[in-house]
Amino acid sequence: MSIFHSISQRPNPNSTTPAFTDDVEWFAAYLQTHALSQTSWRYAYIFWLAIGLVTLTFTVFRALGLRSGTLGAYWTKWSLRRRTWRKKHSLAHAKNSGRPHKQPLLLPSNAQLLCLLSLTAACLAATFAGPNYIAPARKLWEFRRAAVPEVAAYSPQYTIWANWWTSGDRAGLITFALFPLCILFVLKRPPFAIFAISFLTNIHFDKLVWLHRWTGWLIWAMAALHASLWSVQLVEDIRSGTDKAAYAYAWQSRRFIYAWTAFGLLTLLNLLSLGHVREKHYEIFYALHVFLVPVTIVMSALHYPPLWWWCWSALLLWAGERAWRALNWLYINGFLGSCFSTPPIAPSDEKLSIPSENWESRSNVGPTKFAADLESHWGLPSPSRPSLYISSSKPTLSPISHPSSSTLPSSPLVPSTFSIPVGYAHAEVLPGRTIRLRLVPPGRLTWAPGQHFFLCIPSVSKLVSHPFTCASVCDQKQGHDGRMIMFLIRAKNGWTKDLWTTIVGLLIGGHRHPAQEAPMGTKLPTTGVLLKAWVDGPFGSPARIDWSSYSAAMIVSGGSGVSFGISVLEYLCLCMAGRNGRSLGGNVGRSEAFPMQRIRFIWILRDFAHMQWCASVLHRCKLLVPQEVLQVDLFVTNFSPPPLRPPGLSDESMATLNIPDASFSRPTSTLIEVNGVPLNRDDLIYAHTADDGLVDLSYYGGDYKESGELGHEEHWLDLTNFDGENDDRMPGESSLNRAVSREGTIRRAITRKTLSRITRRHPDGAVDSGSSSRIDLPTPPRETDELISPIAVPPGGPSTSSLNSEDPGRTPTSSRPRSWVNGNQLMEGSQGWKRRSMALMKEASEEVKLEIGDQEMRDVSIMAEFARPGRPKLDLILRDEVAMADGPIVVAFCGPTTLNAVMRKVVAAQIEPLRIRRGEKNGFIDLVAEEFEY
């Protein structure tokens, strides 16, 4: 008989185990005869070659800019769509049972689904395609079928297509090969984070963390398949002479014990990574994750040493990146020596000198001689909005003049009378149970707009850090103030609740810092508290955005997502004002003219009082660029609209009606007169609501409506509140809401009335026979600002009387921050948190005071004009921006789940590949989304 036979004869797939008398030796030989040959490892190599090919293809497409072409537009239009799901009647059930608001379930986008299906298909193909066991005599990359020698040996010397143990071994092989990939998806800092390297894909972990989670479940599924198939083989194989199944001897093998230990730890690791566990017990999840990951990998390596280099490579990547981050953390937080020190402190009765003399004067832009300035300058102090354009034709924007750096406002984000010590964070309590936290780390670092940091407050927890998006811009030319990191943190459960309780407890006790954390030689703040703080970062994909590639930007923020939006807005405004983008942390160099010509900033917030979070930054941005360049729209969703319509008329019916001419209406008496402009009731009513068709008021019939624009029930908190946030208010917050709302109403009324005078005087919309079809809006006069209606509340408590009962021309003169109310008043709010978890927080906040400084109060007053009730019609707004753009547009957004899905739907609908084919560059819209979940 020939010693060769054709592989088609399919030899016995179950190799014979030598007859050892010792049980341990017998089972060790059994495992040896049921192990894959090294030539069978080719499937793991092919799997990684496919990953490398996809990475290389993505890198080439990105380098050539093919995504902005016609095919790229088709891909973007399809790939970015994302859907949500909410069980029918779930909102009604939640309301009846008193459960807090919860966002709908966010499903993966089309691109994510495609990636997930491709990865799963690649794993299945690498597991089941082709013969499982390849004859050892073959070369590693030999795929043709050939005769193989048949010799007596422990391991099979022939090819085996499929059976229980070969299929199980192959599933285990792919399980090992997935370990490094799973780790790579979650690494944060290059060079260990290979996908985040700038000249490769430049995709950071915030865009890959969902793949990390899914790959973890793929590893578990492949490991479960490996264990199941091997269990069947062990049950079927009977040892000759004993008539016992091989499974009876398996527990005497260390490798078998290591295997089940690794699988048990892997199962526990995945169960603890489920979404509801991460949300409710993040600290426990994170600590166990850090512990279980290396232990699971080590146990897996000990289970099968021939392949353990897959495990050691994954563990080396994980440990190396951790060590690199630890070294960077020590440097940033001054443990390896501080690069910076706290600047000199001004005396308590003086303000710090600002690097630029112009900020104090430029920031005080307001309505003194408001109407006279409007008419004399043919413009408005509020930058361009759709109602300002007299002609419906597309406006031609003039080139932007770049002021010199000496004329740019360069104050701190929030005017302050003291300098924050290096290594400390200044925490202030804001409306909406929000903490504004500003810090300056000791070490030198830069960050791009929209990136985030991991923040650790030792007085809350020395071992736990949480990610927060930075709401400030890194300005390397402004020294101490330019390195200030600002966070806006809303108190939820867990760590943020502990942070809020710590700050409120210190304020109630009259302390400005925790015990044993007194900054030496530093003047303590008059508001808020000082806390020792450590940061790690920066991280996130916004670092890869080239903002100079677009002609216009639309920034949309929902609720506390404004942290991302405000940093991007300030960065773009500084670049448009002539600053070098690289000195601001971005990847854009200085050019003769920053190509972006227009910015539309939209913030959807719950209450007017929330404007305090970033009113100073918004005001600063409006001073940096010409008024026709930046349009700010703030939409407040928590309000009750006035009865403007007769009974039975819907919003759609009212939209078709024109406002009657004043000559046909009865004369109305003047309610108030501000700066020489008489305002009656109709002026204030029409100024309170929008008449440009961009605001949706239809959802104010209740807490929710049955069918929203995403195809399911929609709650009025969906666009503003992240899960865990609530609408409980601090004492005095309602008074601040009413005051800011009234301030904005009066300012808009003056603007509209003055504009109507201008249009009646010049009905053609032209200043002269000249040149433009629209009214030029010059730079507003730089005069001392006075509040139209004072929004300060007396120390005795919030006044329930109308705000115009006080002197409308009074300007607060005290530089000391103003206390809004005493803390003895009842808490307000539409929804309460769980009594047990919030008992300490409510008890602590009973005596806390809401504070605001005079300069910040002026900023809130000025920006109040741009805050109007309602919810924006984002599709119409984006359509207007596309019509006005001369090139590609970028839409940057950050907000809750519903806003994420809505913006993706709106952007996808506006992308028109056919327009790009015709050469119209504004047919392409790029989407920059800040969306990461831990």
Buried (B, 14 or more C-beta within 10 A) or exposed (E): EEEEBEBEEEBEBBBEBEEEEEBEEBBBBBBEBBBBBEBBBBBBEBBBEBBEEBBEEBBEBBEEEEBBBBEBBBBBBBBBBBBBEBEEEBBBEBBEEEEBBBBBEBBBBBBBEEBBEEBBEBBBBBBBEBBBBBBBBBEEEEEEEEBBEBEEEBBBBBBBEEBBBBBBBBBBBBBBBBBBBBBBBBBBBBEBBBBBBEEBBBBBBBBBBBBBBBBBEBBBBBBBBBBEBBBBBBEBBEBEEEEEBBBBBBEBBEBBBBBBBBBEBBBEBBEBBEEEBBBEBBBBBBBBBEEBBBEBBBBBBBBBEEBBEBBBBBBBBBEEBBEBBEEBBBBBBBEBEBBBEBBEBBEEEEBBEBBBEBBBEBBBBBBBBBBBBBEEBBBBBBBBBBEBBBEEEEBEBEEBEBEEEEBBBBBBBBBBBBBBBBBBBBBBBBBBBBBBBBBBBBBEBBBBBBBBBBBBBBBBBEEBBBBBBBBBBBBBEBEBBBBBBBBBBBBBBBBBBBBBBBBBBBBBEEBBBBEEEEBEEBBBBBBBBBBBBBBBBBBBBBBBBEBBBBBBBBBBBBBBBBBBBBBBBBBBBBBBBBBBBEBBBBBBEEEEEBBBBBBBBBBBBBBBBBBBBBBBBBBBBBBBBBBBBBBBBBBBBBBEEEEEEEEEEEBEEEEEEEEEEEEEEEEEEEBBEBBEBEBBEBBBBBBBBBBBEBBBBEBBEEBBBEEBBBEBBBBBBBBBBBEBBBBBBBBBBBBBBBBBBBBBBBBBBBBBBBBEBBEEEBEEBBBEEEEBBBBBBBEBBBBEBBBBBBBBBEEEBBBEEEBBEBEBEEBBEEBEBBBBBBBEBEEBBEBBBEEEEBEBBBEBBBBBBBBBBBBBBBBBBBBBBBBBBBBBBBBBBBEBBBEBBBBBBBBBBBBBBBBBBBBBBBBBBBBBBEBBEEEBBBBBBBBBBBBBEE
